[in-house]
Amino acid sequence: MKIMDEIKYNQFCELISTFVRLKPKKEVVSREDLLTQFSNLTNDLGILKGRVYSKRYKETKSIIEANRHKIQFSTFELMEHNFRENTHSRVLRYLFHHKFIEKGSKILSKFISEISPEISELVEKNQYEIINEHRVFSGKGRIDLFIKDTKNKFVIVIENKIYADVNIEEISSEGEVTKTQLTRYEKYVEETYKDYKHCFVLLSFKEVEESLDVGKFRTENYDRLIQILNNVESDDNILKEYKNLLYSITKMEYNREHLIDLIADIKGEGIKEVSLSNLEIINTYYE
């Protein structure tokens, strides 16, 4: 927010200058003079407020124009698929797959780059397949996204947990979790694909409890996912719609309809009656 910092600094300088001009003189000041000085001060502050508001209003309009897509409802939201794990998993299969979207392998490669740089490079060879709801051990459990490359010999397991609710299967007599669904998925991959490279990812919208042992799984969140997708230049409609959805659910503290109403008030020509505090709400949403 460098622009706001500059505005606040200029405000401060002008205000100090005003108070310096009003510094009492040694001689006695009459009541009329004090009232005049006070009136001048309030007028100066009113002018200053108008300048700040006008500048911030114009900046907000520019930000809105440059980020129209971030406030629009996505089709996923209108169909109430905001937090349906299966919907997110299916869309991620589409976005991660080189067969469906031109930059699919680059998106997947970037997503796992910090977890497994070696597999990240192999991903871009475009030899892998992705399966949704992959069954393990005679159907006892399903992996949300199972990515396998038989030529370059690697397996990526992505367990998608919107609310970070990992199923617990065994608890010790001391009350400690000894086995989860993640434990079973790890075992399946290590026993079935012994000579493959492995990458395990637990993707969640909410933070995973520190007390939960996730084994070899590395945790990732949707904030990082949207950062990756925002850096992908593509005209793919599903990608655009999904970015709208992610932007919405990662900014849940804002009432979307209220924001849309505020934005509608300042889209026209001239300054509308939108308070400075509401201008800041809009700017914070777009940060």
Secondary structure as UniProt FT lines:
FT   HELIX           2..21
FT   HELIX           31..66
FT   HELIX           68..70
FT   HELIX           75..78
FT   TURN            79..80
FT   TURN            82..83
FT   HELIX           85..96
FT   TURN            98..100
FT   TURN            102..103
FT   HELIX           104..112
FT   TURN            113..115
FT   HELIX           117..123
FT   TURN            124..125
FT   STRAND          129..135
FT   TURN            137..139
FT   STRAND          142..149
FT   TURN            150..153
FT   STRAND          154..161
FT   TURN            162..163
FT   STRAND          168..171
FT   TURN            173..174
FT   STRAND          177..180
FT   HELIX           181..192
FT   TURN            194..195
FT   STRAND          197..204
FT   TURN            210..211
FT   TURN            215..216
FT   STRAND          218..221
FT   HELIX           222..230
FT   HELIX           237..249
FT   TURN            250..253
FT   HELIX           256..266
FT   HELIX           276..285
//
